[in-house]
Amino acid sequence: MTRTGARKQHGVAAVEFAILLVPLVLMIFGISELGRAFYQYNTLVKATRNAARYKSMVGVGQGEPEARCLATTGDTACAGTPLLDGLTVDMVTIDYANNVPTGSGGINLVKVTINDPGAAEQYNFVSVVPFVIPDITFGPVSTTMRGPA
């Protein structure tokens, strides 16, 4: 390549990098926002599991406020901050099913749900970069366990 041809190539790499930078940054923001959404969904699943486990150890109609607090703050006294921003006690519902038939008799079940369609509020994932990943309303997140006898 001649010396004049090499001079024409100065700055080409910087222009190519500038062109590719926008899609790369959008991909990085999208991947990080999806990671945050998965983290928040997993936190909701673990919160319902902990509350259902707690309710399976106490009697029917007992300990419901504590279970709701456990699902929202991770503490039965509601002393801590919410596990997720915007998560409130009103989003948690607790249902019972008594004498559900099984092959060898009946069992009692307890179901803890966040984002039950009948709940007062719904939990939304709020995106930091909504132009890349929009806000998401999670469907009902629930855990069912064997309830007290």
C-alpha positions in Angstrom: 0.0 0.0 0.0 1.3 3.4 -0.8 1.8 6.0 1.7 -1.1 8.1 0.4 -3.4 5.1 0.6 -2.4 4.6 4.3 -3.3 8.2 5.1 -6.8 7.6 3.8 -7.3 4.9 6.3 -6.6 7.0 9.4 -9.6 7.1 11.7 -11.5 4.3 10.0 -11.3 2.1 13.1 -12.7 4.9 15.3 -15.6 5.4 12.9 -16.4 1.6 12.9 -16.2 1.5 16.7 -18.6 4.5 16.9 -21.1 2.7 14.6 -20.9 -0.5 16.7 -21.0 1.2 20.0 -24.7 2.0 20.0 -25.9 -1.6 19.5 -23.4 -2.9 22.0 -24.5 -0.5 24.7 -28.2 -1.4 24.0 -27.4 -5.1 24.3 -25.5 -4.5 27.6 -28.4 -2.5 29.0 -30.9 -5.2 27.8 -29.0 -8.1 29.3 -28.5 -6.3 32.6 -32.3 -5.3 32.8 -33.3 -8.9 32.0 -31.0 -10.1 34.8 -32.6 -7.7 37.2 -36.1 -8.9 36.2 -35.1 -12.5 36.7 -33.6 -11.6 40.1 -36.8 -9.9 41.2 -39.0 -12.8 40.0 -36.8 -15.2 41.9 -37.1 -13.1 45.0 -40.9 -13.2 44.7 -40.8 -17.0 44.4 -38.6 -17.4 47.4 -40.8 -15.0 49.4 -43.9 -17.1 48.7 -42.1 -20.3 49.5 -41.0 -18.9 52.9 -44.5 -17.6 53.7 -46.1 -20.9 52.7 -43.6 -22.9 54.8 -44.4 -20.6 57.8 -48.2 -21.1 57.3 -47.8 -24.8 57.0 -46.5 -24.9 60.6 -49.4 -22.8 62.2 -53.1 -23.4 62.3 -55.6 -22.3 59.7 -56.5 -18.7 60.2 -53.5 -18.1 62.5 -50.4 -16.2 61.6 -51.7 -14.7 58.4 -50.4 -11.2 59.2 -47.0 -12.7 60.1 -46.9 -14.7 56.8 -47.7 -11.6 54.8 -45.0 -9.7 56.5 -42.6 -12.6 55.9 -43.4 -12.6 52.2 -42.9 -8.8 51.9 -40.0 -8.0 54.3 -38.5 -11.4 55.2 -39.4 -10.8 58.8 -42.6 -11.9 60.6 -42.8 -8.5 62.4 -42.6 -6.4 59.3 -39.6 -4.7 60.9 -37.4 -4.7 57.9 -37.5 -2.9 54.5 -39.4 -4.6 51.7 -37.5 -7.3 49.8 -38.2 -5.4 46.6 -39.1 -1.8 46.0 -42.9 -1.5 45.7 -43.7 -4.8 47.3 -46.5 -4.4 49.9 -48.5 -6.6 52.3 -51.6 -6.0 50.2 -50.1 -7.9 47.3 -50.0 -11.2 49.3 -53.0 -13.5 49.4 -53.3 -16.7 51.4 -55.8 -19.5 50.5 -56.6 -22.8 52.1 -57.9 -26.0 50.6 -59.1 -28.6 53.2 -59.4 -32.3 52.7 -58.0 -32.4 49.2 -58.4 -36.0 48.1 -55.3 -38.1 47.6 -54.8 -41.8 47.1 -54.8 -42.4 50.9 -57.2 -39.9 52.3 -57.3 -36.1 52.3 -54.7 -33.4 53.1 -55.0 -29.7 53.8 -53.1 -27.2 51.6 -52.1 -23.6 52.0 -51.3 -21.4 49.0 -49.5 -18.1 49.3 -49.7 -15.9 46.2 -48.2 -12.6 45.2 -50.0 -10.8 42.4 -53.2 -12.7 42.8 -55.7 -11.2 40.4 -58.0 -10.6 43.4 -55.2 -8.8 45.3 -55.4 -5.1 46.1 -52.2 -4.3 44.1 -50.0 -5.9 41.5 -46.2 -6.0 41.6 -44.5 -4.5 38.6 -40.9 -4.7 37.5 -39.9 -1.1 36.7 -37.1 -0.9 34.2 -34.3 1.6 34.5 -34.0 1.8 30.7 -37.6 1.4 29.5 -36.6 2.2 25.9 -34.6 -1.1 25.9 -36.7 -3.4 28.2 -40.2 -2.1 29.0 -41.8 -2.4 32.5 -43.1 -5.9 33.2 -46.1 -7.0 35.3 -45.4 -10.4 36.6 -48.2 -13.0 36.6 -49.3 -14.6 39.8 -46.4 -16.1 41.8 -47.6 -18.7 44.2 -46.4 -21.6 46.3 -48.6 -24.4 47.6 -47.6 -26.6 50.5 -49.2 -29.1 52.8 -51.1 -27.2 55.4 -51.6 -27.9 59.1 -53.8 -30.8 60.0 
